[in-house]
Amino acid sequence: MNSSDTESFYNVRIIGLLGLAVLLCLGTLVFRAFYGCSTKIHSCLVVLTATLTIAFLLLGWRLLVREIGRLKTAEESISEKEKRFRRILESIEEAYYEVDLAGNFTFFNQSMTKILGYSRDELMNMNYRQYTDNVNRKQVFERFNRTFRTGESVKTHSWEAITKQGERRFMEGSIQLNRDTKGDVIGFLGIIRDITERKKTEAALELAQEELEDKIEERTAELRIAKEKAETANQSKSEFLANISHELRTPMHAILSYSKFGIKKIDIRSRKQLLKYFININISGKRLLLLLDGLFDLSRLQANKMEYNIEPNNLRSVFEEIEDEFSVMLRERDLMLKIRDNEDVIVPFDKDRLLQVASNVLNNAIKFARDRSVIDVRFSSTKRRVTVSVVNEGIPIPNDELEMIFEPFMQGSKTKTGAGGTGLGLPICKQIIKDHGGKIWAVSNPEGATIKFFLPKPDLKT
């Protein structure tokens, strides 16, 4: 029973006592009127009535005073409990709120003002539509409406609020019906907390997790590629050793064989026959020396110990000079070497080293050319550089091997099928051209392959 009900109850009791006193008085008057009585008896009745009336009045007053005291004590107790409740609400970090059925604030604690940035006066009676955007406004309405229709509380729901300063904050809260003493729904109440920092932390952790996964995936891919490269390099090194062993053994075997024949048959063979032995020994020795020179050149190039004598030279004449060197190879396969453009191409370079480059590039083109085809040497010039293209018609270079063929000891898959070689020529060319400030690369097409390189013109190295 609340204070108003208690007060009404005791007012009824007092009124009843007064009514009883009045009835006694009326009863005395009625008795006198119908039955009559002596003055003495009448006086006694009046005295008795007055006494009872006074007694009842005193009793009612006493009861009234006592109940008023009890009511005051109860109100003070309720007030103290309300103050304690408010202190508890003000001390919690979460925001407590009460709104009416339209969503207007009717009560809230200090934390709510801190979250939204409004003062108490500004926030009182403020509607949720004033601190949400269209999307979040709709979400909040739907949750309030569902709670009103079903009566079921919402333990957790999230939305975004906009503070007085215009900052968007992530909120998380609960909703339940707020009822009056009669049990009628008068609005909603619940707890709200600001989870913006938690959201930022979660987003940062999620981003860090994604970055970590990307790095792990990237690192795994790098390790896989490195492993594949290591395996390829190891296999290539093994193949190189096998090739170099074969390349070294073949001329050495010829040298030893022909020298052995000469020693054994020096007295029985003609001078012409002995001369043939010496010629073969010389050819094999040159072949062996050429191979050893290649290894030695590669070693010096990689150690940056190669010396160059760079001066203006005719690049076109370099290819013309070595044309005779490949005449036999060209005739054997019915190939035609065409050096296009008759104009001189003057750029600074080391002639001996560019002869080495031209020899390796032409040798490579002849190896993979189709019989009875044409090998073209073309020149093009700009203000900055001179580019040489050696084009052959024949076996194309696989796209994934266009860079690999310029690595030391590496051979293309077509070379491994029987074209031979040690895999030293193109890596040597790459380093020589690089030391001249140029670049060499390969281009593949369905009809064959092209090796290109450029040299910069004076004072325009790129």
VEXBA-106033 format. One line per field, with one value per residue (C-alpha): z, y, x. Coordinates in pm, 1 decimal. Layout:
N
zz <- Z ...
yy <- Y ...
xx <- X ...
REM end
This chain:
462
zz <- 0.0 -96.9 106.2 -64.5 -7.3 359.3 410.2 252.0 473.7 793.7 677.5 637.7 996.9 1140.4 942.6 1073.7 1435.0 1380.3 1213.6 1513.8 1746.5 1530.6 1530.7 1909.5 1926.2 1676.7 1866.0 2185.2 2019.0 1856.5 2186.4 2360.4 2090.2 2081.3 2434.9 2629.1 2937.9 3239.5 3237.0 3451.2 3214.3 2920.2 3080.2 3142.1 2780.5 2660.4 2891.7 2785.7 2420.5 2458.2 2652.2 2394.4 2115.5 2281.5 2354.4 1997.0 1872.1 2098.6 1994.4 1627.1 1675.4 1845.3 1569.5 1311.8 1474.5 1502.1 1142.9 1020.1 1201.3 1047.3 706.4 747.9 850.8 551.3 319.2 465.1 418.6 61.0 0.6 143.9 -71.5 -374.5 -295.5 -251.5 -580.5 -754.4 -603.8 -731.3 -1078.0 -1083.9 -973.5 -1246.8 -1570.5 -1784.8 -1879.6 -1731.3 -1913.6 -1899.5 -2195.4 -2258.4 -2529.2 -2785.5 -2704.9 -2510.9 -2210.1 -1876.1 -1654.6 -1697.5 -1503.1 -1547.1 -1769.6 -2034.8 -2055.0 -2085.3 -2369.0 -2577.8 -2479.6 -2384.0 -2048.6 -1830.6 -1935.4 -2303.6 -2277.9 -2077.2 -2304.8 -2603.2 -2851.9 -2984.7 -3337.7 -3248.5 -3195.2 -3459.5 -3839.0 -4062.5 -4065.2 -3687.8 -3615.0 -3794.1 -3605.7 -3265.1 -3347.7 -3458.8 -3134.9 -2913.8 -3111.7 -3087.2 -2712.5 -2677.3 -2885.9 -2738.3 -2388.2 -2426.5 -2308.4 -2538.2 -2355.1 -2616.9 -2925.1 -3104.3 -3298.3 -3373.7 -3198.9 -3295.9 -3009.6 -2970.9 -3117.8 -3428.6 -3341.1 -3426.7 -3132.8 -3119.2 -2851.5 -2696.5 -2461.8 -2326.7 -2350.5 -2124.8 -2055.2 -1783.8 -1594.7 -1338.4 -1008.0 -1182.8 -1425.6 -1726.3 -1973.5 -1961.0 -2158.8 -2171.4 -1958.3 -1983.8 -1967.6 -2243.4 -2274.7 -2516.8 -2703.8 -2952.9 -2819.5 -2812.2 -3173.2 -3271.4 -3088.3 -3254.7 -3595.1 -3529.3 -3417.5 -3721.7 -3950.2 -3775.4 -3811.0 -4182.4 -4228.7 -4036.7 -4249.2 -4563.6 -4444.4 -4353.9 -4692.2 -4865.6 -4666.6 -4734.0 -5104.9 -5089.5 -4909.5 -5161.2 -5449.1 -5278.0 -5227.8 -5591.4 -5700.1 -5474.1 -5610.3 -5965.8 -5899.7 -5744.5 -6038.0 -6281.6 -6102.3 -6127.2 -6496.6 -6543.9 -6380.1 -6603.3 -6911.4 -6819.1 -6745.7 -7092.2 -7255.1 -7080.6 -7135.8 -7511.5 -7619.8 -7355.9 -7480.3 -7838.2 -7730.4 -7542.6 -7819.4 -8106.6 -7903.8 -7815.2 -8183.5 -8274.1 -8008.2 -8107.3 -8481.0 -8517.9 -8711.5 -8933.2 -9017.3 -9291.0 -9215.0 -9361.1 -9116.2 -8823.6 -8929.4 -8913.2 -8557.6 -8458.9 -8625.5 -8433.8 -8110.5 -8181.8 -8254.5 -7937.6 -7737.7 -7864.8 -7777.3 -7430.5 -7393.8 -7506.3 -7236.8 -6968.3 -7084.0 -7043.2 -6685.3 -6613.9 -6772.3 -6574.7 -6253.8 -6323.9 -6429.1 -6113.0 -5903.7 -6095.1 -6194.7 -6569.1 -6732.2 -7029.4 -7300.2 -7402.0 -7705.4 -8009.1 -8240.8 -8524.2 -8375.0 -8716.6 -8809.5 -8499.8 -8646.8 -8991.8 -8842.0 -8682.1 -8975.6 -9120.5 -8786.1 -8823.5 -9198.3 -9157.9 -8905.7 -9132.2 -9440.9 -9255.7 -9177.2 -9486.8 -9279.6 -9402.2 -9187.3 -9290.6 -9132.8 -9209.1 -9246.7 -9422.5 -9220.2 -8959.5 -8597.2 -8383.9 -8005.6 -7729.2 -7625.1 -7567.8 -7904.8 -7776.2 -7525.6 -7779.5 -8017.4 -7736.2 -7693.6 -8067.6 -8089.6 -7800.7 -7926.2 -8285.0 -8158.2 -7953.1 -8252.2 -8477.0 -8219.8 -8211.6 -8572.6 -8806.3 -9096.5 -9415.8 -9232.5 -9197.7 -8901.5 -8905.2 -8730.5 -8712.3 -8575.0 -8455.6 -8315.6 -8104.3 -7942.7 -7629.7 -7741.8 -8013.2 -8007.1 -8171.8 -8244.9 -8342.8 -8475.1 -8557.4 -8699.0 -8505.1 -8147.7 -7930.9 -7574.1 -7313.0 -7149.3 -6800.3 -6916.3 -7079.8 -6775.6 -6645.8 -6951.4 -6853.0 -6510.7 -6460.3 -6510.4 -6614.7 -6945.1 -7114.2 -7142.2 -7517.2 -7454.6 -7219.5 -7495.8 -7698.9 -7820.8 -7587.9 -7416.8 -7064.2 -6988.5 -6966.1 -7285.5 -7216.8 -6849.2 -6970.9 -7231.4 -6966.0 -6739.2 -7024.2 -7155.6 -6801.3 -6744.8 -7059.6 -6916.0 -7137.3 -7106.8 -7277.7 -7288.3 -7481.3 -7665.6 -7773.2 -8057.0 -8227.7 -8514.3 -8305.2 -8063.6 -8052.3 -7837.8 -7798.7 -7632.5 -7632.4 -7565.7 -7457.9 -7670.2 -7522.6 -7193.2 -7202.6 -7011.8 -6870.2
yy <- 0.0 340.8 662.9 797.2 470.4 465.1 824.6 752.2 446.6 641.4 933.0 683.7 557.8 911.2 1001.4 682.2 777.9 1125.5 974.7 747.0 1047.4 1230.5 921.3 914.4 1276.1 1218.9 907.7 1103.6 1367.8 1106.0 920.1 1240.9 1335.8 1004.3 881.6 1196.6 1207.3 1413.4 1696.0 1491.3 1198.2 1429.9 1592.8 1253.8 1154.3 1476.9 1436.2 1072.7 1166.0 1449.6 1230.0 954.2 1206.9 1364.0 1020.1 909.3 1236.9 1199.8 840.7 939.4 1223.1 989.4 738.2 1014.1 1150.1 802.6 712.0 1045.7 969.5 626.1 771.9 1033.5 763.1 552.6 850.3 928.2 564.2 570.0 898.0 754.5 444.5 662.8 871.0 554.0 419.0 742.7 738.1 384.1 484.7 784.4 575.2 310.4 357.5 233.5 476.1 410.3 551.2 568.4 690.9 725.1 537.0 800.4 753.5 1078.2 1075.6 1090.6 984.9 907.2 908.6 1119.8 858.1 916.7 1285.2 1194.3 948.7 1180.9 1505.4 1690.9 1855.1 1722.6 2003.8 1947.0 1572.4 1574.6 1501.4 1462.5 1198.9 921.3 1052.2 1357.8 1163.0 886.8 882.7 734.6 380.3 356.0 543.2 267.5 -6.1 152.2 198.9 -163.8 -292.9 -65.9 -163.8 -536.4 -509.4 -323.3 -578.3 -895.6 -779.1 -960.7 -777.9 -724.3 -807.7 -673.2 -461.9 -239.9 82.2 404.2 732.8 1082.2 1298.8 1671.2 1724.7 1523.4 1220.0 877.6 635.5 265.2 180.4 -146.3 -169.8 -344.4 -267.7 -368.0 -235.5 28.0 -7.8 206.3 84.7 -42.6 -249.7 -32.4 20.8 380.8 346.7 166.6 144.4 -16.8 7.8 154.9 132.6 299.3 24.9 251.7 175.1 -195.3 -178.2 3.2 -256.3 -539.9 -374.8 -323.1 -684.2 -805.6 -592.0 -713.9 -1071.8 -1021.7 -856.8 -1139.5 -1398.7 -1209.8 -1192.5 -1562.0 -1645.7 -1415.1 -1553.6 -1908.3 -1829.1 -1672.8 -1975.8 -2203.7 -2001.9 -1992.0 -2366.7 -2419.9 -2187.4 -2367.0 -2702.0 -2567.9 -2415.4 -2738.5 -2938.6 -2685.6 -2698.7 -3077.0 -3052.8 -2787.4 -3007.4 -3293.2 -3068.0 -2905.5 -3245.6 -3357.4 -3037.2 -3068.7 -3442.0 -3432.5 -3203.1 -3350.0 -3699.6 -3586.7 -3425.3 -3733.8 -3970.9 -3786.1 -3724.6 -4094.8 -4188.2 -3951.3 -4095.1 -4456.3 -4405.7 -4129.5 -4363.1 -4528.6 -4247.0 -3994.4 -3631.5 -3557.0 -3796.1 -3660.6 -3305.7 -3413.2 -3535.6 -3202.4 -3007.3 -3207.4 -3158.3 -2784.6 -2767.6 -2960.6 -2745.2 -2427.6 -2568.4 -2651.7 -2311.4 -2141.1 -2325.6 -2240.2 -1878.0 -1872.7 -1995.9 -1751.6 -1460.5 -1540.3 -1552.2 -1214.1 -1058.7 -1171.7 -1039.9 -706.9 -760.1 -745.4 -461.3 -277.9 -63.8 141.9 365.7 457.5 158.2 44.5 -198.0 -324.0 -420.2 -643.9 -876.8 -860.4 -954.1 -1275.8 -1375.1 -1594.1 -1769.5 -1924.0 -1986.9 -2362.2 -2398.4 -2196.5 -2407.2 -2736.8 -2645.1 -2436.9 -2122.3 -1765.4 -1483.0 -1138.4 -825.9 -556.1 -183.2 -75.3 236.9 241.2 237.3 417.2 387.7 350.9 -10.8 -258.8 -427.5 -755.7 -794.8 -704.3 -960.0 -1208.7 -1096.8 -1113.2 -1457.9 -1596.4 -1444.6 -1569.8 -1911.2 -1926.7 -1820.0 -2084.9 -2360.7 -2304.1 -2197.7 -2416.8 -2567.2 -2363.1 -2052.6 -1696.5 -1533.6 -1156.0 -900.9 -565.1 -226.7 61.4 392.2 673.1 979.8 783.9 434.7 181.8 -147.1 -472.8 -751.5 -1103.4 -1287.1 -1656.3 -1877.2 -2196.8 -2311.7 -2043.9 -1978.6 -2060.5 -1741.9 -1856.9 -1904.1 -1564.1 -1431.6 -1762.2 -1825.9 -1529.2 -1678.1 -1854.9 -2233.0 -2223.9 -2367.7 -2346.4 -2657.2 -2666.7 -2672.9 -2966.4 -3162.2 -3185.9 -2847.6 -2873.9 -2597.8 -2516.3 -2224.5 -1972.6 -1772.3 -1561.6 -1488.0 -1357.3 -1143.1 -1008.3 -893.1 -741.3 -543.0 -436.1 -313.0 -102.2 61.0 -136.9 -423.6 -759.0 -957.8 -1226.6 -1211.2 -1521.4 -1560.3 -1855.3 -1850.1 -1842.5 -1613.9 -1280.7 -1173.2 -796.9 -567.2 -196.3 22.8 384.6 663.3 887.5 1059.4 908.2 583.4 460.3
xx <- 0.0 142.4 122.0 -192.9 -381.3 -277.2 -389.8 -729.2 -777.0 -723.1 -939.6 -1225.4 -1172.3 -1183.0 -1492.0 -1654.4 -1585.9 -1727.0 -2029.4 -2083.8 -2073.6 -2327.4 -2553.3 -2542.3 -2651.2 -2930.0 -3036.8 -3069.0 -3285.4 -3507.8 -3547.3 -3650.3 -3897.9 -4086.6 -4062.2 -4008.9 -3795.9 -3729.2 -3488.1 -3251.3 -3254.1 -3217.9 -2917.9 -2760.3 -2809.4 -2657.8 -2361.7 -2320.0 -2344.0 -2097.8 -1859.8 -1869.5 -1831.6 -1529.8 -1386.4 -1432.7 -1284.8 -983.1 -939.0 -966.9 -717.9 -472.6 -505.4 -468.6 -152.9 -2.6 -80.8 48.7 374.9 388.3 310.5 584.3 831.9 731.0 769.4 1111.4 1209.6 1086.3 1266.8 1588.6 1557.3 1490.2 1798.7 2004.7 1868.1 1960.4 2312.0 2357.7 2237.0 2468.2 2767.9 2748.0 2940.3 2653.9 2381.4 2036.0 1735.6 1358.1 1152.2 782.1 596.6 696.8 1066.8 1116.8 1351.4 1169.7 1459.2 1830.1 2156.4 2467.7 2637.5 2374.1 2466.2 2835.6 2771.9 2554.8 2729.2 2409.5 2329.3 2047.3 1816.9 1891.1 1845.1 1521.7 1225.0 1463.2 1346.0 1573.0 1512.1 1719.6 2043.7 2016.4 2030.4 1761.0 1900.8 1958.6 1634.2 1443.6 1629.5 1562.3 1192.4 1156.5 1312.8 1097.4 787.9 863.4 915.3 585.1 392.6 542.2 632.6 963.7 1273.4 1569.5 1892.3 2132.6 2088.9 2340.9 2309.0 2495.1 2419.6 2529.1 2654.8 2595.6 2944.7 2848.7 3061.4 2923.6 2938.4 2854.3 2593.3 2484.6 2187.5 1880.2 1507.2 1220.8 872.4 824.9 494.2 311.0 168.2 -143.8 65.4 -6.4 277.5 399.6 723.9 1057.1 1368.2 1709.5 2088.4 2310.1 2687.0 2928.1 3118.2 3297.0 3645.9 3567.3 3450.8 3769.6 3978.1 3787.5 3830.0 4201.5 4240.2 4047.8 4263.7 4578.9 4456.1 4390.6 4730.9 4895.3 4716.0 4818.5 5178.7 5176.5 5027.2 5274.3 5564.6 5448.3 5430.5 5778.2 5915.1 5748.7 5892.7 6231.7 6215.6 6120.2 6401.4 6645.7 6534.4 6553.5 6895.4 7016.7 6886.3 7033.4 7365.8 7362.6 7277.0 7543.6 7805.1 7696.0 7709.5 8038.0 8183.3 8075.5 8200.3 8537.4 8568.3 8497.0 8786.1 9015.2 8940.6 9015.5 9344.3 9457.0 9345.7 9516.2 9831.2 9840.9 9804.1 10085.8 10316.8 10252.5 10259.1 10512.0 10745.0 10487.4 10246.4 10304.8 10362.1 10020.8 9854.9 10052.6 9954.1 9590.3 9644.7 9797.5 9515.0 9253.3 9448.9 9459.7 9084.4 8999.8 9240.9 9074.3 8735.7 8854.2 9016.4 8696.4 8501.0 8755.1 8757.2 8378.5 8402.8 8680.8 8487.9 8175.3 8376.6 8536.0 8206.8 8030.2 8319.4 8314.5 8677.5 8626.1 8818.7 8673.2 8828.9 8526.1 8557.6 8343.2 8297.9 8075.3 7822.8 7716.6 8074.3 8093.0 7830.6 7988.6 8325.6 8199.9 7979.8 8257.5 8299.0 7951.4 7963.8 8018.4 7730.2 7503.5 7583.5 7536.7 7174.5 7109.4 7055.8 7086.5 7221.3 7100.0 7244.5 6991.7 7058.3 7374.2 7434.6 7709.6 7596.7 7857.0 7830.8 8091.6 8167.2 8447.1 8482.6 8627.5 8344.7 8075.4 8226.5 8179.4 7815.3 7744.5 7903.2 7695.6 7371.0 7421.1 7525.8 7205.9 6993.6 7151.5 7093.2 6718.1 6661.2 6461.1 6659.4 6649.6 6528.4 6658.5 6831.4 6787.4 7009.0 6833.0 6933.6 6717.4 6829.9 6678.7 6828.4 6902.5 7002.8 7080.9 6887.7 6999.3 6748.1 6858.1 6551.1 6537.8 6261.3 6227.4 6173.7 6005.9 6121.7 5854.9 5723.8 5819.8 6180.1 6236.9 6425.2 6557.9 6778.3 6995.8 7076.3 7413.4 7411.3 7043.6 6926.3 6591.0 6378.5 6445.8 6821.3 6776.0 6608.2 6923.8 7047.4 7346.5 7542.7 7652.5 7423.7 7710.0 7675.2 7363.8 7451.7 7790.9 7612.8 7376.2 7659.0 7863.3 7565.1 7474.0 7830.6 7791.9 7478.3 7241.6 6998.5 6941.7 6618.6 6432.2 6101.1 5910.4 5662.8 5491.6 5743.3 6059.6 6238.9 6421.6 6713.6 6732.8 6981.4 7045.4 7348.1 7313.8 7450.9 7723.8 7631.8 7281.3 7323.2 6991.5
REM end
